[in-house]
């Protein structure tokens, strides 16, 4: 292998914990008391919306216009969901919580391979989070759907990455990520190696089978 494409959220940064901390911070500005039930509802709806985005059914902007208005309507809060979203975006840029072994893995991979970010998110947000986390300099470039113009798992996203990699070779490239529908599906569709990070030991019922499967980031050193 020569080139590594590495997902961010729920692969090296814990999205759930980052989102929870951000929501609780933003709630202070709006006088909202979030219960565990509300947080669970948000996480479920957010995952569903991002899944719709991956399929090209909705846009990223649709996610941001929908998730908090939907939440506050469900629980009867008279809060402007769009304004809350704006606060969420502002505070989320500062949030990072490492998945166990993430710092060590990024350091290890960046010394042996050409390491790149491959993320469905906002470019400025991921730059800010990785900078705050002290990881930004480990990556040769950040490929983020917001900047590429297409989302994982589309071929256009990956082609947008490939054209920016010097002396790119599919045979020497692997994507590492937690999402079957985004990382693994996308990698399989474009003909690169795939590594599924599966800490919850979920069953893969899709047609897209990863070349490698690990339940901890430490195991990746046994592969690469």
N, C-alpha and C positions, 0 to 999 in steps of 0.2 A: 504494500500500500504506500501511496505517496500523499494522497489528499484526503482529509477528513472534513466532512460536513457535520456540524454538531448542533443539534437542537438546543434551545435554551430552557423554556418553561417546562417544568416537571421532568427535566433531564439533568440540568446542572443547577437551576434555580427553582425552588419550591414555589410554584405559582399559588397553590392554595394558601400557604402561610403568608405570602406576600400580599395577596388579594385581601385576605382577612385583616391584616394589619392596616392596609390602606383604607378599607371600608370603615374600620373602627376610628381611624384618624379623621376621615371625611365626615363621619357621623357627628363628630363634635361640633362641626361648623353648622350643622343643620338641626341639631337637637333631636336626633333619631337614636333610639336605643335598639341596637341589633341583637336579636336572640339567635341562639344556635339554629333554630328552625329557619329563620330568615336567611342566615348565611348558607345553610344547606340548599334552600330554594334557589338562591342566587347562583351557587356553584353548578347546580343541575341545569338551570336555564342557560347559564353562560356556556357550559359545555355543549349543550344542544345547539346554540346559536353559532358557535365556532365550527361545529360539525356541518351546519348548513352553509357556512362560508366556504369551507373546504370543498364542498360539492358545487360551489358556484351558484347556489340558489339565492343567497343574499350577499350584500357587500359588507365590508368591514364597518363602514359607516352605519349600516343598518343595525349592527350589533350594538354600537355605542348609543344609537337612538332608542334602543328597545329595552336593554336589560334592566336598567334601574327604574324607568317608568313602569315596566311590567311588575317589578318587585314591589314598588310602593303602592301600586293599584291593588295588588294581591293582598297586602296587609293593611290597607286603609289609611296610609299615611298621606297627608296633604303636603307632599314635597315635590319640588320640581326635579324630575329625574334627570333631565338634561344638565341642569346646573350641578347636580350631584355627580354626574358622569365627568363633568369638567374638573371638579375637585378631585375625583378619583384619579383621573389621568395625571393631574399635577403631583399628587402624592405618590402614585405608583412608581413614578420615575426614580424615586429615591429608595425604593424598597428592594432588598435582596435578602434571601435566606438560602444558604447552600443546601443542596441535596448532599447526603453523606458521601464523602469521597470526591466531591466535585472539584475542589481546589487542586487536590493531588492529581486528579485525572487530567485536567486542563494543562497543568504544568508538565505532566508526563507527555501528553500528546503533542504539545507545542514544540517540544524539544526534538521529537522524532519525525514529525510530519508537518505538512502544510495544513494548518488548522483554520477552518472558516466557520462562521455562524451561519445557520440556515433556520430562519424563524418566521412564523406567521405573526407579525405584530407591527408596531410602529417603530420606524428606524430610530427616531430621536429617543424614544423610550428605552429601547434596548441598549443604545449607546450609553445613556445615562446610568442605567442599572449596572451594566458591566463595568463602567468606569468606577462607580461607587463601590462595586464589589472587588475592585483591584484586578480584574481579569482582562480588561480591554486589550492590553498590549500583547496578550498571548495569541490573538487572532490576526491573521494576515488581512482579513476583510470581513465585513458583516453583510450577509445576504439576507435581507428582510423584505417580506412581501410588500410592505408599504413603499419601499424604494424600487424593488424589482418590477412592480406593476402587476404581478400575478402571485397567487398563493400556492403553497404546497397543498395538494400533491400534483398540481398541474405540470405538464411537461414544460410549459412556458417558464414556470418558476425556475426549474432546474436548468433549462437551457440558458436562462438569464444569468445563473451562477456560473455555468461552465464557460461561457464566453469571456468571463472576467478572470479566469484562472490560467496563468501562464503555463504553457506546455501541458494542457489538460489531457488526461487519459481516463476514460471510463473504467478501464480494467484495473486502474490503480486508485480508485475512489470508493469510499464507503460513507454512508450516512448513519449516524447514531442518534436515536431518538426514542421517545416513549410512546408515540402515537402510531398505531397501526394504520389509521385512515389518512394520516398526513405523511409521516416520515417513511414508513415501510412501504406503503402503497406507492408513494411518489418515487422512491428509490427503485422499486421493482419495475415500475413503468418505464423508467429511462435507462435501465440496464446497468445500474451500479450496485455494489455490494450494500447490504443492509444489516444493521445491528439493532435489535429491539431491546430497549431497556424496560424491563417488566418487573418492577419491584413488588407489585401486588400479586404476581404469579397468575395473571389472568389467562384465560384460554383464548387462543387465536382461532376464531371461527370464520375468518375471512379467506379469500382466495390468495391473498398475498402473504407468502411465507418468508420470514427473515432468514438471511444466511446464518446469523448468529442471534442468540437470545441470552440475555444476562439478567440476573435479579439484583445485582449490585454493581455500582460503577467500578469497584475494584476488580471485578472479573474481566473487564475489558482489557486489562494488561496481559491476560492470558491469550488474547486474540491478536492484539496489535503490539 
